[in-house]
């Protein structure tokens, strides 16, 4: 038996329930890991609350990003060994498996060897954020002097986007609602910070870019504000929408797109990892960035113990964090 978190109803962090369950042995193509740390994502919070595109089949396991040590291998698993530390990537549909637990069964295909030199908390804070933000490199092809607007910049993906933009020689423009996170975002490498509820985003971006506008905007919030983001983009710019945190309908900014030839593009990290050649190329770049110090996982707060998962979820949803929220098991 192992202690694991399951949900029996939809709702807030209080619905997370720790139970003793028998996870058994790994089937063919699976491994069993001793979980060391898990990284929290907004997608898991939305899944738990019933606001995710996939409706949970209750009761449901939960959690799909983290790091652990392999305890057992199922038939046919190659390239891994017992005792090896591995990262668990969120390459599965939520609820199929769940790693908010002391031990878990996961498919071998969603594992990567943990990069050397990282703590468990750091190793649990790599792949979702950098694979998501990698759209800036792979699709937008940002380069020297390009303005990159990063909305919800204090999130783990937002900080990953700032780091990738800086590494590419672009101008990172971090967006946060109020000025209280300005110093923290500047400390994380943002070239500029705009408080969107207190400043004119378009005027500031035009000032920063010498009137050209930004090459791209990277937005997990959606909603009516996309009209403003589109107005701040340069001709032939790209507006990425990779989430729907606003809970509002997201309009298509027709006239901005029409007059400037903009592209408005949906994005999720699975667009990379569902294509082997793209997945491998992104892995290599991200590992090179980590090894060279260009990329560095930032931990907003580390909670300790499975029983702290509900509190960690509350902190994640409080929007106080700058970086990744992690629970070490």
N, C-alpha and C positions, 0 to 999 in steps of 0.2 A: 504494500500500500504506500501511496505517496500523497502528500498534501498538495492540492491543486485548487485553483480558483475556477468556479463556474458561476454562470448567471442562470437563474430560474425565472426571472422576469426582467422586463426592460425598465430602465430608469437611470438614476444618478449613481454615483460611486457606492452608495449604500447597498445596491443590489449585488455587489461582488461578494461571493460566499466561498469561504475556504472549506474544502471537504476532503476526506480521505477517500481516494479512489485507487482501484487496481488498474494500472496502465499496461501490465503484462510485458511481453517481449516484443521486440520490433518484428514486423512482417517483412517480406521480401522488399528490398528497396528502401527500407526504413532504418533508423538508428534510434537508440535510447540515449538521451543525454542527461547528465546532472546539471541542472540550470544554475549558472553563476550570477547572471544579471539579465534584466530585461529593460529595453528602452521603450518608453511610452510614446504613442502616436495619437494624433487627433482622430484618425480613422477608427481606432479601437474604442475611443470614447463615443463616437457617433454610432458604432455598432452596438455597444452596450445600451445606448439610449434609444435605439430603434430609428436612427436618422441616417443610417448607412444604406447604400443601394441594395445590399444583401440583407434580407430579413433573417435574424437568428432563429434557428430551430432549437427551441428550449427543451431541456437545459442545454447550455452551450459552454464549451471551453472557450477561453479567450487568451489573446496574447500571441504575437507572431513575429517579434523581433527581439534578438538577444544574443547571448553567448553562453556556452556550456562546454562540458567535457564529455566525450563519448564514453558510455558505459557498456554498450552492446551493439553489435552490428547484425542487421537482418541479412538474409540470403541475397547474394548478388551484389552487395555493396562493395565497391572498389574505390581505391584512392583515399580511404580514411582508415584510421586504426583506433583501437581502444586506448583511452588516455589522452587523445588529441583534443586540444581546445579548438572549437569551431564557432563561427558566427552563424546564427539562424537568420536568414533573410525572409522578409514578408512576401514571399512569392506564391502564396497559397490563398485560397478564399478563406476569409475569417470564419472560425467555427469548425473547420475541418480538423484542425489540430489546435493545441493551446499550450503555450509555454509559460504562462503565469503559474508556475508550479515548482516544486522542488526537483522533480524529474519529469521528463516528457518524451514522447515518441514523436519524431519528425521525419519527413522524407529526406533521404540523403541528397536529393537534387537541389534542395534549398540551402545547402550548407556550403560555406567557404572556410578554409583555414583562417583562424584568427591572426591578423597581422602581428608580428613580434613587437615587443616594447610597449604594448598598451595594457592598461589595467582592465579588469573585466567590465567596469562601467564604461570606459572608453570604447572597448571592443563591441559593446552593445549599442553604440551610438554612431555607426558609420554608414551602413549601406542604404537604409531608407532615405536618409537626408541627402547624401551625395548622389545617389542614383536619380533622385527626384530633381535636384538642382542641376544635374548634368545636361538637362535640356538646353541650358544657356550655352554649353560648349558644343553639343552635338547638333542641335537644330538651329539656334540663333547664330552660332559661330562668332561669338563676341570676340573682340580684339582690342588693340591698343586705342584708347581714347573713347571707346563706345560707352555711352551712358546706360546703366543697368538699374532700373527701378525695382527694388525688392520690397514688396508689401508684406506686413506681418514679419518684419525683419528680425525680431527677437526670438522667433521660433528656431528649432534646430535646422529646419530646411532653409529658413531665411539666412541664418549664419553661414550655412554651407554655400548658399548662393553668393554671399558677400565674399567668402574665401575664394571661390572659383572665379568670380569676376576679377578680383584683385590679381590672382595668379595669371589670368589672361591679359592683364594690362588694361582692363576696362575701368570705368569710373563707377564704383558702387554707390548707389543712392538708396539708403535705408529709409523705409517708411514705417512710422509708428504713430499711434493715434495722438499721443500727447508727448510733451518734452521730457517726462520723467525718466525715459530710457535712453536719452540722447547720449549721455556720457558713457553708458555701458556699451552702446552700439559703436561709438567712436573707438572705444577700447578694443572692440572686436574687429576693427579694421575698416569699418565703413568710412568711405571718403567724405560722405555728406549724410546728414540725417534730416528728414522732413517730418514734422508733426502734422499729420494730415487734417486733424480737427482744429488746428490752430494757425495753419499757414496755407497759402495758395500753392498747391502742388505744381500746377502748370507753370506759374511764374518762376518758381524756384528752379524747376528742371531746366527751363529755358535759360535762366541765368547761369546755371552750372555748365550747360552744354554750349554756351555761346550762341543760343538761339536755334540750334539744330534740332533739339529734342533728343530723347533717349532712343537707343537702338532697340531696347526691349523692356518689357515690364513683366514681372513674375509674381502672380497673384493667387493666393489660396483662399481668398475671401469671396470674390465675386460680388454680385449685387449691382446696384445702380452706379457705384463709384467707377465701374469700368469705363464709363463715358469720360470721366476725368483722366484716367490713365491713358486712354486712347488719345486724348488731346495733348498729352505730354510727350507723345512718341514722335520720332523723326519719320520722314517719308520712308515707306517700305519697312517700317518697324514691325515687331512681332509682340502681340499681347498674349501671354500664356495664362490660362486659367487652370489651376491644378487642384482646386478645392472649392467648397461652397459654404465656408464658415458663416457667411452672412445670413444664411437661411432664406434669402430673398431671391426672386427671379433675377437672372443676369441678362440684361438686354444686349442686343447686338448694336454697337455704336456705328450705325450705317454711314453717316456722312463723314465722320472722321476717317473711317476705313476707305470710303470711296474717294475722297479728295486726296488722301495721302498714300493710297495703295497699301494700307496696313493689312496684316494677317492677324486674325483672332483664333487662337489654337488651344484646344484642350490638351491636357497632359497628365499622365500618371507614369510612375516609374516602371510599371510592367511593360510599357512600350519598348523599353530597352531590354529587360531581362527575358522577354518572350521571344527574342531574336538572338540566337547564339553568338553571331559575329559581333553584334552591337554590344551585347552583354560582356563579352571578353574584352573588347576595346575599352569599355567604360571601367571595368575592373582594373585593367592595367594602368589607366590614367589616374584613377583614384588611389591605387596603391603607391604609384610614383609620387603623387602629391603628399601622401602621408609620410612616405620615407624621406622626402625632401623638405618637409616642414611647411609646405605651402598650404596643406590642409591639416586641421587639428580639431578633433571632436571637442566640443565645449559642453561641459556638464553644468546645467543650471542648479540642480540639487540632486543629491544622491540619498535615497531613502534605503533603510536597511531592514530586511525581513519581509516575508510574504504578507504578514499582517499589516504592513504599511502601504499596501497597494491602493486601498481605498483613499487614504490620505494623499498619496502621490497623484492619484487621478484628480482629486480636488485641487491640488496645487497646479496641475497642468491646465485645468479649466478656469483657473483664476486669472490667467494671462499675466502673471507676475514674472514668469521665467525669462531668462536670457540663455538659450541653449536647450539641451536635452534633459528631460526628466528621466531618471534611472532608478530602478529598484534592484539592489543586490540581494540575492537570495541566500 
